[in-house]
Amino acid sequence: MIALAALAVLVPATLGAQVKLSTKKVRISDFSSRTTKVVLCGNDMEDSCLKAEVTARWRISPFEFCSVNEFNALKQDPQTYFLMMERPVGGKFDGLVTLSLFKGGNSSAEDQGKRPLNILSIPVCSALYPNGREMVYLSAFLDIMQDFVGKALQSDRDAYSGLDVYRNELRKAGGKKIYFAQEDLAPDTQVRTSGGDMLVLDSDSVDGAFHSGHYDTLVSVMVAPSEPKKGSWSHQMLIDTESHELLYYSHHRISERRGAGFTNKDIKKISSSIKKKRK
């Protein structure tokens, strides 16, 4: 009876330990002590920009650059982290380029802790016809990535939420202005600009405000496939020009009724958040 009682206590404790060890938060707990391999894909312009921005901004782990061949040799190592531009096939990032951070592994490994683990993917641009804005905002994407890792190391809930953890952080926006690029709005979207809180500008003006770190300003970034097909997704972001914080994120399926870009639903939610903050 004593042995059975001891076993009854031991088994749940053992199972609990196994569950704990499989969580995302625990699996990335060694992140800051591991060297992140930054994969250069062979595109001169993309690689040059990535190298410059990572060198200037990456602060949460040691890092070193590697080639695609080196990545292929190491990608099944469950102890190695990778940061790279990817072109996912399928899912909500299909047709896009993403900035992705993940841990290596073998997808067929029996031990869950030895399988690949995606930490976060941030949509950057269309895979087919990028418009060049992705290079302007790469510094912000890297800062958002690092902010997310900090959240994921503290909370499994945040770790599994991905970009949705930023669905509405506009409580931090204070009295800041929001600049929307005209091309970031869905075709039927209306933005009330009379109050001066939200302005619709051309993309060059919006990008310029970001590049100069315009005071007390959020700017829009929209990422969607150049040629969306059934099931394609559109991703919308508002980024603080000074802190590079992601203060709003949404995504929706593109359809005949709902085009790519910020929708009226987005604008209503953003406007409502701003008014609440003002009160």
Number of C-alpha atoms within 10 A of each C-alpha: 6 7 7 9 9 10 12 11 10 12 11 11 12 11 11 11 11 11 10 13 14 14 15 21 22 17 19 20 13 12 19 15 10 15 15 23 22 23 22 22 16 11 8 10 9 14 18 12 15 22 15 11 17 19 13 10 13 16 12 14 13 13 18 13 19 16 14 15 12 13 21 9 10 17 20 18 16 18 19 19 25 23 23 22 21 20 19 16 10 11 10 18 26 21 24 27 24 23 19 21 24 20 24 21 21 17 13 10 12 9 10 16 18 20 18 22 20 16 22 23 22 22 28 26 27 23 20 13 12 17 11 10 16 19 18 14 18 17 21 23 23 21 20 21 23 19 15 22 23 15 17 23 19 14 15 14 13 20 22 17 15 18 22 13 18 20 17 17 15 22 14 13 21 15 14 16 19 24 25 24 20 18 17 23 24 18 16 12 17 14 16 13 11 8 7 9 16 22 18 20 14 13 19 11 14 24 21 13 18 24 14 10 16 16 13 15 23 31 24 25 28 25 26 30 23 16 11 18 13 9 14 21 24 25 25 23 23 27 25 25 24 17 13 21 20 27 19 25 20 19 22 18 17 21 14 7 7 17 20 27 29 30 23 17 10 18 17 14 14 17 17 13 17 22 12 11 14 11 5
